[in-house]
Amino acid sequence: MNSRDPVIRLENVYTAYEGAARPTLAGISLEIRRGEYVVIGGPNGAGKTTLLETINGMLPVTHGNAVVCGYDIGRHGVHVRCRVGYLIQNFAFEPLTPFTVEEVVLMGRFGRLGLFRKPGPEDRSAARSAIALLKIEDLADRPIGQLSGGQQQKVLLAQNLARNPEVLLLDEPFSNLDFLARDEINALLSGLVGQGVTVVIVSHAFDDLPDRAIRVVVMREGKICRDSTCDPREVESVVRASGGIPAHA
């Protein structure tokens, strides 16, 4: 894959959930390059989460072409998911979940290990580094089920960083975090973008974006209705105006 090629390329892509009467994404064309910081905005039901699931190869492409990290996601979804981190929006751990934080973060390495291979020193080092980046070293030996929602969110982000992703997909990553934690995560994400990681965020929170040019992709009814770059202070107004979201929403 040439370094100047888009790391994500969707061409007239349609996707649909099983049993759906109509496609959720309809004719999506989008190119995202390495090291871009992209915010996906729009009203509820616009297809934002579906777009992330499509990029990660979790939904079949019924029409069009989709290439991520140089791989056709329809034929090589496993290879794509080894290179893409995906933090889902809705997650829940039972209080009695036995895995420790360090074990959960180490699971982020399993896709790169392949079948029947045990984590080695390199994998454990990557997990510890990710834990340090999220500043949760004090939680490493605690069962994840005993943590708060915000702490669990940090653990799952660390799990995704442990795989050294080329692309990081984040669905409402600030929903369980306080203001200080939001600032810390945004500084971390901005640093990753500076290192060439592509960050794609679905969010309704636009008050904690990093101080850099933000690419805004606005969706409505399964289509992209705006794709532009703006100052972080302008993101909310751009999303509301283009996505048809009332100012009081």
N, C-alpha and C positions, 0 to 999 in steps of 0.2 A: 504494500500500500504506500503510495507516494505521500510524503508529509504534507503536500499541498492539496491532496484530495480531501473532500468532505469526509468527516468521520461518521456522519449520519447522512444518508441520502434516500429520501422517499420521493418516488415519482408516480403521481396519480394513484395513490394508494387508497384502497377501500378495505375496511375490516369490519367484521360483525361478530357479535357474541352468538353462541350456539342457540338456535331457535328464534333469533330476532327476525322480525319481519322486514327490517330495513337496515342498511349498514350504519354503524356508529360513526365511522370516519368515511367521508365521501370525497374522493378526489384530492387527497392531501399530497402536496408537493413541497418538500422542505429540504434544504441543505444546511447542515451545521458543521462548522470547521473545528479543528482541534484548538482547544484553549478558549472557546467562546463561553460566555456566561449568558444563559438564555432563561427568561422568565416566560412561562406559558400561563396566560390569563384568560378570563372569560367567565360567563355565568355558569351556575350549576347545570350539569347535563350537556355542556358544550362539547365534551369529548376529550378533555384534558388528560384525565387518567388513562383513558383508552389509548391516547397517543403514546404515553410512556410505556404502556403494556405492549404496544405494537413495536416500538423501538427495541424493547427487550426480548422480542420474539415470543411473547406469551400468548398472542392472538394470531390466528392465521390471516395472512394477507389474501383476500379473495380476488383482488385485481390490482395490477400495478407492480412496481419493483421497489424493494426495500433492501438497502445494503448498509450494514453497520460494522464499523471497524474492519472494512474490507470483505465482509462475509454476507452472502445472501441469507437473510434471517429465516427464510422458509426452509432452506436446505441445511443450514449450519447454525441453528439456534443455540446449540450447546456451546459452540465456539464464541458466539456473540456474548452469551451470559457469563462466560469466563472473563470477559474484558469489560463488562458493564456492571456497575453497581446500581442497585435499585432499592431505595428506601420506600416501602409502601406506606400508605396513609393510615390504614386501620390495622392495628396489631394489638394483640393481647396475650399476656403470659399468665397462666394459672399460678396462684401463689405457691403451689407446691412443685412448680417446674424445677427439676433438680440441677440443671446445668448452671455452672458458674459463669460470671461475666467473661472471664478469660476463655472458657470453653466455647461460649457463643461467638465471640470474636474470631476464634480460631476456625470456626466453621466457614468463615469467609474464604478460607484457603482451599476448601475441599474441591471446588470446581477445577482448580488448576492442578490438583494432585492426581486426578483420575481414579479409576477403580482400584481398590485393594492396596493403595499406598497410604502409609501412615504419615502424619505430619512430622517433618524433620526440624532441625535447628533453624533453618531459614524461615519456615512457616511460623514457628513460635516467635521468632524475632519480629516478623512482620506484624503479628498479632499484638505483641507488646508495644511496638512502635505506634500502632493505631490507637491503642488504649492511652498511650501518653499524649498523642495529638488531641484526644478528646478530654484529657485531664481527668480520667476516671480510674487512675491507678489504685485509689483507695477502695474501689469497688471490685477489683479483679477477682477476689475469692468469694464474693457474695453470690448467692443464687439469684438469677435474674428475676424470678417471680416475686422476690421480696423488695424490688426497687420501685420507685415512683415512675409515673409515665414518662416524665422528662428524662430521668436517668436511663430508662429502657430505650428511649429514642436515641440517646447518645451511644448506647451500646450497639444498636443496630447500625448506626452510621459508622462506628468503628469497625464493625464486621465487614461493611462494604469497602472501607478504605484498606482493610487488611489484604484484599485481593489485588491491590495496586491497579485500580480501574483506569481505563482510558476515557471512559464516559461515566458520569455519575448522574443518575436520575433520582430526583427527590420529590416526593409527593407530600405537600404540606409539611415540610420538615421542621417548622417552627411552632406547630400547633400545641405542643406540650411544654414548651420552654419559656422560662422567664426572660426578662429583658436582657439581663447580663449574659445568660446563656446564648441568646440570639446573637448578641454582638460577637461573642466568642466564635460561634459557628460561622457567622458571616466572614469574619477575619480568616478563619481556616479555609473556607471555600474560595475566597479571593486569592489566597496563597496557592491553592491547588490549580486554579485557573492560570496563575502566573507560571506554573510548572508545566502547562500544556494539557491539563485535564479539562475535558469538556463538561460543564455543569449545566444541567437542564432542570429547572425547578417549576413545579406547579404550586402556586401559592395564592392566597388571598391577603397575605400580609406583605405590604409594600413599604413599611416604615423602617425596615432594618437592612436594606440592601447595601452592598458595598459601594464605596465612592469610586465608581468606575462606569464606563459606558455599559449600558445594559441593553441587550437585544430583547425585544418584546414581541412575542408571537401571540396574537389574540385569536381565540377560537369562538365560534358560534354555530350551533346546530351541526357539529361534526365537520366544519370547514374552517380554514384559516381566513379571517377577514382583515387581518393587518399583520405586517411583519416589518418592524423598523427598529432602529437603535436610538436610544434617548438617554438623557441624564437620569440617574436613579430617582431624583425628586419628581420626575415627570411620569414615572411608570404607572402610578395609580390612575392618574387622569387619562392616560392613553388607553389603559385597559377598560375603564368605565365608559369612555366615549365610544370606543370601537366595538366593545362587547355588548353594548346596550344595557349596561348595569346602571340602575338609578343611583343618584348621588347619595341617597340615604341608606342604600343596601349595605 
